[in-house]
Structure formats: C-alpha cells, structure tokens
Amino acid sequence: MIMYLYFYLIVFSLVGYGLITCKYLKIKTFNFGTLGLIGISSLALISFGTSLFVKHGQLFNSLILILGLIFLILNFNRIKNLKKEIIYTFVIFLFLLLFISIGKNHDDFPYYHFSYIQLLTDYSHPYGLGRINNGFRSPSSIFFISSIFFLPKIEIYLFHISPALIFGFANMIFLKNIFDKENFKKEKIVSFLSIMFFLFINTFFYRLAEHGTDRSGMILIMLSIIYLISLINNRNLTLNKNQNSYDLMKIMLIFICFAASIKASFLINFLFILPIIYFKQTRKIFFDLFFSPTFYFCLSLIIFITFYTFINSGCLVYPLTFTCFENLPWSFEKGQIDKVKIWFELWSKGGANPNFVVDDRLEYISGLNWLPNWIDNYFFNKVLDFIAGLLFLSLIIFFTFSKKKNLKNWKRNDIWFTYSLIVFMLVEWFLKHPTLRYGGYHLFALIIFIPMSLKLSCLKMNYDFFIKRSFILILIVVNIFLIRNLMRLNDENSLYGYNPIKNTNYKFIGGDEDFYYRYNKYIRERLENFETIEVIGKKNFIIKDD
C-alpha cells in the first residue's frame, strides 16, 4: 500500500510547487487542479536542470518531494476554500487508485520509457543516448518527471504514474469549470466544453496502460482550448477589469509549452497563438507577457527538451533532418535519420506492423498510395470504432441538454478562426501521421465538441438544469470508469496473477517478470565502456559506438 501513500504525497507536493510557481509568475489561482499541473511543469524544469549533473537517487528525490510539501504548508494561509480543495483532491485521486494499479504497462514502456527513466536514477544524463536505443533520441519531459518518483521502499514502481497525475489534475479543472455557477452565467460554452472533455477522457482514456506520453499531451491541449476560448470571450473587457485574462493567458501558454515538451509533435499547437494575436485586446496581453517570468518559464521548457534531444541525437527536433548536425561525436548520418522518419510515417500509415513491412517503403508513403491499405487495416478497425463511440457520446450529451429552446443565433465568427486551425491540424494529421495516438483523438473530439458546445450555449437554460443533467452524466461515466478498471484488474489477475491488494507493484515491466534485471544489466554493460568528455566544467559520458 506504500504506492498509494506516495501517490497522495506526490499529488500534494506538486500542488505545493504549483503554489510557489504561481506566486513567482503572479498567477492568481487556488484550484488544486491548475496548481497541480503547473507544479508538474515546474518539476519537469527541476528534473531537466539537475539531470545533467546529478543522478536522481532516492535521497535527492525524497528532498524534492518534501520541499514541495513544505511549500504547500507554508502557503496554507493563501489558499481560499482550503478544506474544500483538499477534500476534492482526496476524492478525485481516490478514484485513480484503481487507475494506477496495473499488472502490465503499455508496449513502449519496456522498450524505452522505463529504461530511460531508470537510467536517470542511476547516472547523470549521458551524451549520445540515442545510440543505445532509437526511442531515446526524442526524449519526453514525462521521463524526466518520472525519474523524481524513484523513492525509498517503492523504488521503480512509481515510474508509470506521471500520466495519471496529469489525468487527475485535468479532471479537477474540468469539474471546477462545470460546477462554477458564475462561470456558467458568463461563459456557458466553457461549461459545456468542460463537461464534454470530462466525459470524453474518462470514457476513452480510462486505461493508464494506453496513455504513454501521447494522451497526456492531448489532455493539456484540450485544457488550452478552454483557456483560449475564455480569452476570446473576455477580449472586449477593459484591462483594469479583466486582470483574470492575464492569468488565463499565462496558464494556457504554460500548458501548450508543457505539451510540446512531452512530445515534439505537439509543437504544432503553437498555432493557437494566432487567434490571440488576431484580436487586438488579447494581442496586447500576449505581447505584455514577452520577457516576463512566464515567458522565460515557458521558454525554458522548450529549450530544455530541445537540448536533451540534441545531446541524444544531434538533432534539435528528431527526426527532422534539417535540424540535425552531422559533425558531433554522437551524431547520426542524415541518411540514417531519414530512414527513421520514413519508418515513423510508414508505421502510422499502415505500411508496417510487428509481422509485416511493405517492400517499397518510399513508394507506399508517397501521395495517397497508402490510403487503400490504411482504410482496410486501420480505419475500419480503429478509427471508425472511435468515431462511432465519439458520435454516440456526443448524441447523448446533446439530447441530454437540448430540450430547451434557442435563445439566440449560435454563429460565432471569433470561434471559427480557432476552429479552422483545428481543421488544418486534422488535415496535417491525416496526411502525415494518421494514427489516433499521434494526435487524432483530441482533434476529432474538438471538431465535434466545439460546434456542439456553441449550439448548446445558445439555449435558454438555467444553472440548476445544467448541473442536474451534468451530475447525472458525471455519475454514469465515473461508474463506467470504475467498472471498466475493475474488470481490467480481474483480467490481469487471471492472466498474470496480479493482486493490487497483496502487492501494488506491477509484475510485468516488459515481456516477463525478469525484464527489469536483464535490461538493467544491458544498460550497465553499455555504460562501462563509455568515453568521457568535459562539459560545463564536469566530465560526462558520451556514447560513440552503435
């Protein structure tokens, strides 16, 4: 049960980091969900900044955890509705105890997630890690955050909880938006989007073993869209009366940068800055934040993840060859990088799987040659099922609330600018990497939810009606979430003998129970023959052989 105790300690420690960060960035928020996500992004910066110089051992990590709890305690007097926030946090993460109890992680976890995290707990970060494992060439902030969770007694068995923390804090933000009466009166569209996103992520993202790094980034982008729409809605208020817009802008930018640090493919979401620049009032707020503490905070997340990608692969963004340098000791030839880029695209377009690879790879991914095979093998198996489920959920939401008469025309030109960017991103996704886990889930949801929320927000509806209907939907989805996870645990008990009551440690890191020891031995054997170079006044590992 120590895993569950640590889980709560980490949650509240992150809230503490969020409080101290918001104080420094001058963000006025007391919602533990928002504080938690900002705290995680702060922890990412701490891990980024220290990994090059020290290993993230148990003593170091324990001090980091305790420091966050101290920050929380010292700032108790600043928090409005402290008791209420603590109770909400306990309840939300109580449901997630089932979520984090898993017998076997996702397929990428043993391949490079676990091994990268474990390496950070044993060594200061080497140069040239990409030569050990192709997956190491494009690291994620999730790996660096997770390395801080290597703690006494539990050791490696908290490496999987970072997505659960993002998932839980995001749920808290969605619920806060749903139950906020003043928010409903001023911005019904935000209330409706929040209920839709809450139902969506708890229905479709209910298994932690499927999260990897992708779904955490998608959740952050969905939250960013809510803040963007709030900013657009409030843009006509005077700055003196709309100081809250500065907070919304800061949080939105932090979430977008945090998402980009999780996976390079989320860099495209910086396009959401365009609607901010388009409108005069939001443009002024955006440029006011240039060279502010928030600006440097966001920039640091991007610089750090770019730096670690660079020292792992020789590229600023892997595998984009025009960002790569060939004259470094750990660099790869551009031809080799091009092969990886082709492989990623081939895989996402259905030209390869564990048992099959097409003969002419370039010909297959050219133009729309891949489309017939993709439709047969992926669209009808996964995409169509997902869209059908999404439409079914959307119809339930729509008919739950649509019994009221129209109050006004739902046409909103200011929202359609943002919507057009989402359509553009969906087209880019389809043409370049048409796999749902590579950014498709949230884009399809946004395409449906935004116009539907616009329509519902124009209905003549009072807060009591909205809350009663929302509460019923939330109750149903929470029960479905719990039942599906209980069924999953039952399956894992049958397959692997996993019993979270007797032992919370997941049994299968990779293909078998001995994987950890075999892979750890492999990593250590590779590190034994490393050359060393002096970087920033200290000696560090450098990997030059393949």
MARMIRO-320931 format. One record per residue (C-alpha): residue number from 1; x, y, z. Coordinates in pm, 1 decimal. Each point is the difference from the previous one (the first is absolute). Layout:
N
REC torro       c1       c2       c3
REC   NUM        X        Y        Z
...
***
This chain:
546
REC torro       c1       c2       c3
REC     1      0.0      0.0      0.0
REC     2    302.9    226.6     13.0
REC     3    -55.7     86.7   -367.7
REC     4   -337.1    153.9     83.6
REC     5    146.4    200.9    289.1
REC     6    277.1    133.1   -224.2
REC     7   -258.3     78.3   -267.2
REC     8   -180.5    240.1    233.5
REC     9    322.7    149.9    134.3
REC    10    115.2     70.4   -356.1
REC    11   -339.0    153.9    -88.3
REC    12     16.0    247.6    287.9
REC    13    370.3     64.9    -53.3
REC    14    -78.7    100.2   -359.6
REC    15   -271.4    235.6    124.9
REC    16    267.9    156.2    222.0
REC    17    229.0     51.8   -298.5
REC    18   -294.9    143.5   -189.3
REC    19    -65.0    251.6    278.5
REC    20    357.9    123.7     13.9
REC    21     21.1     15.7   -380.6
REC    22   -326.6    192.1    -31.0
REC    23    120.9    241.9    267.3
REC    24    314.8     64.0   -204.5
REC    25   -188.8     24.9   -330.9
REC    26   -275.1    214.8    158.9
REC    27   -278.8   -238.9    -93.0
REC    28   -299.8     25.4    228.5
REC    29   -158.1   -344.1     24.7
REC    30    -89.9   -222.8    292.7
REC    31   -140.4   -294.4   -190.4
REC    32    211.6   -301.7     91.0
REC    33    -44.4   -138.3   -352.0
REC    34    165.7    301.3   -161.0
REC    35    260.9     20.3    274.4
REC    36     78.0   -369.1    -43.5
REC    37     59.9     25.3   -374.4
REC    38    216.0    309.1     39.5
REC    39    181.8   -187.7    278.3
REC    40     69.7   -292.7   -235.0
REC    41    140.6    236.8   -261.9
REC    42    219.7    153.2    272.8
REC    43    118.3   -347.8     97.9
REC    44     88.9    -58.5   -365.0
REC    45    224.5    307.6     10.1
REC    46    161.8   -117.8    324.0
REC    47     68.6   -341.3   -150.5
REC    48    127.0    149.5   -326.5
REC    49    232.1    237.2    185.1
REC    50    150.7   -260.9    231.7
REC    51     18.7   -313.8   -218.3
REC    52    319.2    106.9   -173.6
REC    53    186.0     34.9    329.9
REC    54   -144.0   -249.9    249.4
REC    55   -180.7   -330.3    -10.1
REC    56   -354.5     -1.1    132.1
REC    57     59.5   -235.2    289.9
REC    58   -233.3    -64.8    290.0
REC    59    151.3    262.4    232.7
REC    60     -9.6    274.7   -262.1
REC    61   -356.6    -86.1   -100.1
REC    62   -117.8    -20.2    361.9
REC    63    129.6    352.4     61.4
REC    64   -183.4    124.8   -310.9
REC    65   -324.2   -162.8    119.8
REC    66     33.1    137.7    353.7
REC    67     79.9    348.7   -130.3
REC    68   -328.0      6.4   -195.2
REC    69   -193.8    -99.9    311.6
REC    70    173.8    278.0    195.5
REC    71   -100.1    251.2   -269.8
REC    72   -359.7   -115.4     36.3
REC    73     -2.9     29.7    378.9
REC    74    163.9    343.2     -2.2
REC    75   -261.6    129.2   -244.5
REC    76   -311.3   -140.1    172.4
REC    77   -107.0    350.2    102.0
REC    78     -6.3    114.6   -364.9
REC    79   -244.5   -267.6   -116.0
REC    80   -367.9     85.2    -15.3
REC    81   -235.3   -289.1     84.9
REC    82    298.1   -207.5    116.0
REC    83   -206.8   -272.1    163.8
REC    84   -222.6    -32.2   -306.1
REC    85    297.4    -26.9   -237.2
REC    86    169.4   -265.7    215.2
REC    87   -318.4   -208.9     16.3
REC    88    -52.6     26.0   -377.3
REC    89    360.4   -106.3    -58.6
REC    90    -30.9   -301.9    230.0
REC    91   -322.3   -111.4   -168.6
REC    92    116.7     44.3   -360.8
REC    93    325.6   -184.8     56.3
REC    94   -174.9   -266.9    206.3
REC    95   -173.3   -110.6   -322.5
REC    96    340.1     -5.4   -170.0
REC    97    141.4   -257.6    240.6
REC    98   -161.7   -261.2   -225.5
REC    99    137.3    183.8   -302.0
REC   100    364.0    -25.6    114.7
REC   101    -29.7   -364.5    108.1
REC   102    123.3   -186.9   -305.1
REC   103    153.6   -340.5    -54.1
REC   104    155.9     79.1   -339.0
REC   105     96.8    331.2   -158.4
REC   106    -36.0    108.0   -362.5
REC   107    224.9   -144.1   -271.1
REC   108    230.8    303.6    -22.9
REC   109     61.9     -1.2    374.5
REC   110    262.4   -278.0     -3.4
REC   111    141.5    107.3   -336.7
REC   112    114.8    346.4    104.3
REC   113   -223.4    174.0    259.4
REC   114    101.4   -211.0    299.3
REC   115    362.4    -35.3   -104.7
REC   116     47.3    376.4    -53.0
REC   117   -156.6     80.7    337.4
REC   118    201.2   -268.3    177.6
REC   119    322.6    125.6   -157.4
REC   120    -61.8    350.4    141.1
REC   121    -18.7   -149.7    349.8
REC   122    339.5   -171.3    -38.2
REC   123    207.5    257.3   -189.7
REC   124     22.1    366.6    -81.5
REC   125   -130.5     38.6   -353.5
REC   126    249.0   -131.0   -263.9
REC   127     56.0    141.3   -347.7
REC   128    -86.0   -211.8   -300.5
REC   129   -269.2   -211.6    164.7
REC   130   -169.1    -44.9   -336.1
REC   131    267.3   -253.5    -92.4
REC   132   -129.6   -241.6    262.1
REC   133   -364.1     14.5   -103.4
REC   134   -186.1    170.1   -283.1
REC   135   -272.1    101.5    246.9
REC   136    255.1    200.3    202.1
REC   137     58.0    240.4   -289.7
REC   138   -315.9    201.7     66.6
REC   139    -40.6     13.6    380.2
REC   140   -312.3    118.8    180.0
REC   141    -38.1    218.3    307.7
REC   142   -212.4   -287.8    134.2
REC   143    320.6   -206.9     34.5
REC   144    178.6    272.1    194.4
REC   145   -298.6     59.1    228.7
REC   146    -36.6   -372.4     65.4
REC   147    364.5    -31.6    103.2
REC   148    -80.6    217.5    304.9
REC   149   -241.9   -272.8    116.1
REC   150    281.6   -247.2     73.6
REC   151    -54.7     -5.8    377.4
REC   152     87.1   -217.2    301.0
REC   153   -181.0   -333.8     33.6
REC   154   -202.0     40.6   -322.2
REC   155    307.4     53.2   -226.8
REC   156    -85.0    -51.9   -370.3
REC   157   -371.7    -60.8     50.3
REC   158   -113.7    363.0    -29.4
REC   159    152.5     55.7   -343.8
REC   160   -342.1    -36.7   -164.5
REC   161   -205.2    257.8    196.0
REC   162     84.1    328.7   -178.9
REC   163   -285.7    -34.4   -253.7
REC   164   -235.8    -84.4    289.3
REC   165     96.4    323.0    176.4
REC   166    -70.5    206.7   -312.7
REC   167   -324.8   -190.1    -49.6
REC   168   -112.4     61.9    358.9
REC   169     85.5    369.4     14.4
REC   170   -167.0     55.9   -338.3
REC   171   -317.7   -163.0    130.4
REC   172      5.1    241.3    293.6
REC   173     15.3    298.0   -238.5
REC   174   -283.6   -133.1   -214.2
REC   175   -217.4    -60.2    307.2
REC   176     77.9    344.4    137.4
REC   177   -116.0    155.3   -327.1
REC   178   -315.2   -213.2     -1.0
REC   179   -110.9     83.4    354.3
REC   180    100.0    368.3     -6.5
REC   181   -329.6    191.0     -5.1
REC   182    152.9    334.3    -90.9
REC   183    192.6   -161.0   -281.2
REC   184   -323.6   -149.4   -138.2
REC   185   -170.6    340.0      0.0
REC   186    286.1    169.7   -183.1
REC   187    136.6   -278.7   -222.5
REC   188   -238.8   -283.4    -63.3
REC   189    217.2   -125.7   -283.1
REC   190    283.3    -64.2    247.2
REC   191   -237.7   -190.7    229.8
REC   192   -123.0   -216.0   -287.8
REC   193    349.5    -63.7   -135.5
REC   194    113.7    -98.6    347.9
REC   195   -277.3   -257.2     46.8
REC   196     70.0   -138.0   -347.7
REC   197    375.0    -30.4     61.4
REC   198    -56.5   -154.6    343.3
REC   199   -229.4   -266.5   -143.7
REC   200    232.2    -53.3   -295.0
REC   201    328.0    -61.3    183.3
REC   202   -160.1   -219.1    266.4
REC   203   -172.4   -208.1   -267.1
REC   204    274.2    -34.2   -259.9
REC   205    315.4     43.1    212.0
REC   206   -105.7   -225.2    286.6
REC   207    301.6   -236.2    -19.4
REC   208    331.4    133.2    128.9
REC   209    189.0   -267.7   -194.8
REC   210   -115.0    168.2   -323.6
REC   211    109.0    351.7     91.4
REC   212    371.8     -2.2    -76.6
REC   213     92.1    364.5    -57.2
REC   214   -250.2     80.2   -275.3
REC   215   -323.9     26.8    194.2
REC   216    147.6    221.7    270.1
REC   217     90.1    253.1   -268.9
REC   218   -348.0    -25.7   -152.2
REC   219   -161.6     70.2    338.0
REC   220    216.9    310.1     44.7
REC   221   -100.7    126.2   -345.3
REC   222   -370.1    -48.2     79.5
REC   223     50.2    208.5    313.2
REC   224    187.6    262.7   -203.9
REC   225   -295.7     28.5   -239.0
REC   226   -228.4     79.4    293.8
REC   227    233.8    277.4    115.5
REC   228     28.1    130.4   -356.9
REC   229   -377.1     20.7    -39.8
REC   230    -29.2    174.9    338.3
REC   231    257.4    255.1   -114.5
REC   232   -186.6     63.5   -324.0
REC   233   -330.2     35.4    186.8
REC   234    149.9    252.9    242.6
REC   235    194.1    202.0   -253.7
REC   236   -237.6    298.5     -2.2
REC   237     37.0     67.5    372.2
REC   238    233.6    276.5    109.3
REC   239    336.7   -111.6    129.6
REC   240    -65.6    147.0    344.3
REC   241   -314.2   -212.0     34.4
REC   242    147.9   -304.5   -166.5
REC   243    319.1    -77.0    186.8
REC   244   -121.3   -359.5     -2.2
REC   245     78.5    -11.3   -373.2
REC   246    369.4     29.0     81.2
REC   247    -29.3   -308.1    220.8
REC   248   -189.8   -189.9   -271.5
REC   249    266.1     92.4   -255.2
REC   250    284.9   -107.0    226.6
REC   251   -158.3   -334.8     82.4
REC   252    -85.7    -70.9   -362.8
REC   253    356.8     72.5   -114.1
REC   254    145.7   -217.3    277.1
REC   255   -224.9   -290.3   -100.5
REC   256     88.5     30.2   -369.2
REC   257    373.4     11.7     76.5
REC   258    -32.9   -288.3    244.9
REC   259   -180.0   -205.5   -267.3
REC   260    276.5     79.8   -250.3
REC   261    260.4   -120.1    251.7
REC   262   -186.8   -330.4     29.9
REC   263      9.9    -77.5   -372.1
REC   264    148.0    196.9   -289.4
REC   265   -311.5    -56.3   -214.9
REC   266   -190.6    234.5    233.8
REC   267    214.7    293.3   -117.3
REC   268   -265.4     56.8   -266.3
REC   269   -233.9    122.5    273.1
REC   270    191.8    327.6     18.2
REC   271   -231.2     90.7   -290.2
REC   272   -261.7     73.1    267.4
REC   273    192.5    318.5     71.7
REC   274   -127.9    135.5   -334.1
REC   275   -356.2     69.7    124.3
REC   276    151.5    180.9    298.3
REC   277    207.2    222.2   -227.9
REC   278   -297.6     54.4   -233.2
REC   279   -218.6    175.3    259.3
REC   280    125.0    337.0    119.4
REC   281    -68.3    -41.9    369.5
REC   282    148.7   -347.8     34.3
REC   283    292.3    108.3   -219.0
REC   284     84.8    271.2    250.8
REC   285     -6.9   -248.2    288.7
REC   286    217.1   -245.0   -194.8
REC   287    267.9    257.4    -80.4
REC   288    -10.8    133.8    356.4
REC   289    114.9   -344.6    111.1
REC   290    310.9      7.1   -220.0
REC   291    314.9    -19.9    215.4
REC   292   -213.9    -50.9    309.2
REC   293     67.4   -284.5    249.6
REC   294   -273.5   -204.2   -176.0
REC   295    173.6     52.1   -334.6
REC   296    328.9   -133.7    137.0
REC   297   -176.3   -286.9    179.3
REC   298   -162.3   -115.7   -325.0
REC   299    315.2     59.2   -200.1
REC   300    201.5   -207.3    247.0
REC   301   -223.4   -303.5    -57.2
REC   302     59.2     21.5   -376.0
REC   303    372.6     70.6     29.7
REC   304     59.6   -289.2    239.4
REC   305   -184.1   -262.5   -204.0
REC   306    175.2    126.9   -314.9
REC   307    334.5    -20.4    179.1
REC   308    -50.4   -358.4    115.9
REC   309   -122.3   -102.7   -345.7
REC   310    315.5    160.4   -138.9
REC   311    244.7   -175.8    235.9
REC   312   -175.7   -332.4    -62.0
REC   313    -24.4     14.3   -378.6
REC   314    184.6    303.3   -137.5
REC   315   -336.1    143.4   -112.1
REC   316   -202.8    286.7    140.1
REC   317   -323.5   -175.9    -99.3
REC   318     39.6   -367.7    -76.1
REC   319    -34.6   -132.1   -273.3
REC   320    -20.5    325.2   -201.3
REC   321    328.9    -14.6   -189.5
REC   322     21.9    375.2    -63.4
REC   323     34.3     46.3    376.8
REC   324    282.1   -255.8     30.0
REC   325    379.5     40.5     20.6
REC   326    228.8   -271.3   -138.6
REC   327    335.3    120.6    139.6
REC   328    -58.3    -88.9    366.3
REC   329    149.7   -309.9    168.2
REC   330   -346.9   -141.5     68.2
REC   331   -172.9    112.8   -322.7
REC   332   -162.6   -227.3   -256.1
REC   333     31.8     18.5   -375.3
REC   334   -293.2    179.9   -157.6
REC   335    -73.0   -302.0   -215.5
REC   336    -47.1   -205.9    314.4
REC   337   -231.0    264.7    147.9
REC   338   -201.9     10.0   -322.0
REC   339    -53.2   -374.8     29.0
REC   340   -144.0     46.1    349.3
REC   341   -226.8    281.0   -120.8
REC   342   -123.4   -222.1   -283.3
REC   343    -56.8   -284.5    247.0
REC   344   -212.3    218.0    231.1
REC   345   -215.4    111.1   -291.2
REC   346    -17.4   -353.8   -138.6
REC   347   -116.2   -136.5    335.8
REC   348   -267.5    265.5     46.5
REC   349   -134.4    -54.6   -352.6
REC   350    -42.3   -374.4     41.0
REC   351    302.4   -103.1   -204.1
REC   352    161.3   -186.8    287.0
REC   353    -94.3   -192.5    309.8
REC   354    182.0   -253.7    220.6
REC   355    -62.2   -271.7   -260.0
REC   356      6.0    185.4   -331.6
REC   357    191.3    269.6   -194.4
REC   358    -73.3    112.7   -358.4
REC   359    277.1    -51.7   -256.2
REC   360     27.4    350.6   -148.9
REC   361    -26.2    233.1    296.0
REC   362     45.4    332.3   -181.8
REC   363   -249.9    -91.6   -268.2
REC   364   -253.1   -107.3    262.3
REC   365      4.7    329.9    196.2
REC   366      8.8    218.5   -313.8
REC   367   -317.2    193.1    -75.3
REC   368   -304.3   -200.8    104.0
REC   369    134.7   -340.3   -100.7
REC   370    -35.5   -111.1    360.9
REC   371   -368.1     92.8     26.8
REC   372   -169.6   -327.3   -116.3
REC   373    209.1   -215.4    233.1
REC   374    -40.6    248.2    287.3
REC   375   -377.1     -4.1    -44.1
REC   376    -12.5   -380.1     -3.0
REC   377    236.2    -61.3    290.4
REC   378    -35.4    303.5    225.1
REC   379   -302.0    213.4    -81.2
REC   380   -254.2   -283.0     19.6
REC   381    170.7   -154.8    301.7
REC   382     70.6    300.8    221.0
REC   383    -91.3    339.6   -143.6
REC   384   -356.7    -91.2    -91.9
REC   385    -58.3   -161.7    340.7
REC   386    135.7    309.5    172.7
REC   387   -209.4    240.9   -209.9
REC   388   -311.5   -211.1     57.9
REC   389     62.3      5.8    375.9
REC   390     69.8    372.5     -7.3
REC   391   -319.8     72.8   -196.8
REC   392   -200.0   -217.5    239.9
REC   393    139.0    191.9    298.9
REC   394    -66.9    330.9   -176.9
REC   395   -362.2    -92.5    -73.3
REC   396    -55.1    -94.6    362.6
REC   397    140.1    335.5    114.1
REC   398   -196.7    194.4   -259.0
REC   399   -338.1   -158.2     71.7
REC   400     60.8     25.4    373.7
REC   401     12.6    379.6    -22.4
REC   402   -186.5     88.7   -321.2
REC   403   -353.9     -0.6    140.1
REC   404      9.9    376.3     35.6
REC   405    -87.8    257.7   -264.9
REC   406    253.7    208.2   -187.6
REC   407     80.5    329.6    165.2
REC   408    211.5    150.2   -278.0
REC   409    186.5    -74.1   -320.5
REC   410    297.4   -223.8     68.7
REC   411    221.3    140.2   -273.4
REC   412    333.5    117.2    146.6
REC   413    260.4    122.5   -247.2
REC   414    262.4     45.6    271.7
REC   415    -13.1   -371.1     86.9
REC   416     13.3   -113.4   -361.8
REC   417    353.4    135.9    -38.0
REC   418    114.5   -242.5    268.8
REC   419   -216.9   -271.8   -149.6
REC   420    164.8     43.1   -341.3
REC   421    339.5    -60.1    161.1
REC   422   -128.7   -325.3    148.2
REC   423   -124.6   -107.8   -343.9
REC   424    343.1     82.1   -143.2
REC   425    168.2   -209.5    270.5
REC   426   -233.8   -290.0    -72.2
REC   427     90.2     15.7   -370.9
REC   428    371.8      8.8     89.4
REC   429    -52.5   -297.0    232.2
REC   430   -176.0   -195.6   -275.2
REC   431    265.2     68.4   -263.1
REC   432    310.2    -53.5    214.5
REC   433    -70.2   -227.3    299.0
REC   434   -359.2   -133.2     -9.1
REC   435     11.3   -204.4    319.2
REC   436   -236.5     98.5    280.8
REC   437    270.1     -9.8    265.7
REC   438    209.6    246.7   -201.9
REC   439   -250.6    279.4     55.9
REC   440   -325.1   -122.0   -149.6
REC   441   -207.5    -58.3    312.2
REC   442    -29.4    357.5    120.5
REC   443    -27.5    150.6   -349.6
REC   444   -306.6   -208.1    -87.8
REC   445   -149.5     87.5    338.6
REC   446     61.6    372.9    -51.6
REC   447   -147.5     -9.5   -350.7
REC   448   -327.5   -128.6    148.6
REC   449     -5.5    161.6    343.9
REC   450     64.1    363.6    -94.3
REC   451   -301.7     49.2   -231.8
REC   452   -216.5   -208.5    231.9
REC   453     98.2    206.5    303.3
REC   454    -69.1    318.5   -197.5
REC   455   -346.5   -126.7    -81.1
REC   456    -77.2   -108.0    356.9
REC   457    131.6    326.2    146.7
REC   458   -267.0    188.4   -194.7
REC   459   -287.6   -193.0    156.6
REC   460   -221.4    157.2    262.2
REC   461    126.8   -188.9    300.3
REC   462     50.3     76.9    369.1
REC   463    284.8   -120.9    218.8
REC   464   -209.5   -246.1    201.4
REC   465   -114.6   -180.2   -313.7
REC   466    358.2    -18.6   -129.0
REC   467    140.7   -130.6    329.1
REC   468   -267.4   -265.4     48.1
REC   469     53.7   -139.1   -349.4
REC   470    378.9     28.6     29.6
REC   471      2.8   -176.8    334.5
REC   472   -190.6   -295.7   -144.4
REC   473    244.9    -28.8   -291.4
REC   474    300.0     29.3    232.3
REC   475   -138.4   -265.9    231.6
REC   476    -58.0   -240.2   -289.4
REC   477    347.2     51.1   -149.6
REC   478    177.8    -28.0    336.7
REC   479   -176.0   -331.3     61.6
REC   480     92.4   -120.8   -348.2
REC   481    361.3    106.2     64.3
REC   482      9.9   -195.5    327.5
REC   483   -172.3   -308.7   -140.4
REC   484    229.7    -16.8   -304.3
REC   485    309.3     28.9    218.6
REC   486   -130.3   -265.4    237.5
REC   487    -58.2   -227.8   -297.4
REC   488    351.7     74.0   -121.5
REC   489    143.9    -89.3    340.4
REC   490   -194.7   -323.3     -3.6
REC   491    145.1    -83.6   -342.5
REC   492    353.3     83.1    116.8
REC   493    -47.8   -220.5    303.6
REC   494   -103.0   -288.6   -227.1
REC   495    281.8     55.7   -250.0
REC   496    288.2    103.0    225.3
REC   497   -109.1    -79.5    353.1
REC   498      7.3    374.7     76.9
REC   499   -169.7     91.9    328.9
REC   500     20.5    371.2     93.8
REC   501   -118.4    -73.6    354.6
REC   502    290.3   -234.7     73.8
REC   503    261.7    172.0   -216.3
REC   504    -41.6    332.8   -176.9
REC   505    315.5    -44.8   -209.3
REC   506    -71.1    -71.4   -366.7
REC   507    128.8   -345.1    -88.0
REC   508     86.2     48.1   -364.7
REC   509    226.1    288.6    -98.1
REC   510     65.7   -168.1   -332.0
REC   511    -71.8   -340.8   -139.8
REC   512     71.6   -183.2    323.1
REC   513     65.4     53.5    369.4
REC   514    379.5     -7.9    -43.9
REC   515      7.9    276.6   -260.5
REC   516    115.0    269.3    243.7
REC   517    307.9   -194.7    101.0
REC   518     95.7   -101.5   -352.9
REC   519    -39.3    349.0   -144.1
REC   520    174.6    162.4    294.6
REC   521    298.2   -230.9    -59.3
REC   522      0.8     92.5   -370.0
REC   523      0.8    374.5     75.6
REC   524    281.4    -35.8    252.1
REC   525    212.5   -203.2   -242.7
REC   526    -34.4    276.3   -258.6
REC   527     92.2    268.3    253.0
REC   528    313.2   -179.1    119.8
REC   529    189.6     80.2   -321.3
REC   530   -114.2    358.9    -45.0
REC   531    253.0    266.4    -85.8
REC   532    -14.7    319.6    206.6
REC   533      1.0    361.2   -108.6
REC   534      6.9    319.2    202.2
REC   535   -320.8    201.4    -27.4
REC   536    -79.9    308.9    206.1
REC   537    292.1    -65.4    231.9
REC   538    -71.3   -367.2     70.8
REC   539     70.5   -333.7   -160.9
REC   540   -294.2   -177.5   -156.3
REC   541    -65.3   -317.5   -195.2
REC   542     -5.2      3.1   -375.3
REC   543   -111.3   -292.5   -213.5
REC   544    170.2    -21.8   -337.6
REC   545    -50.2   -359.3   -102.9
REC   546   -319.6   -156.7   -134.0
***
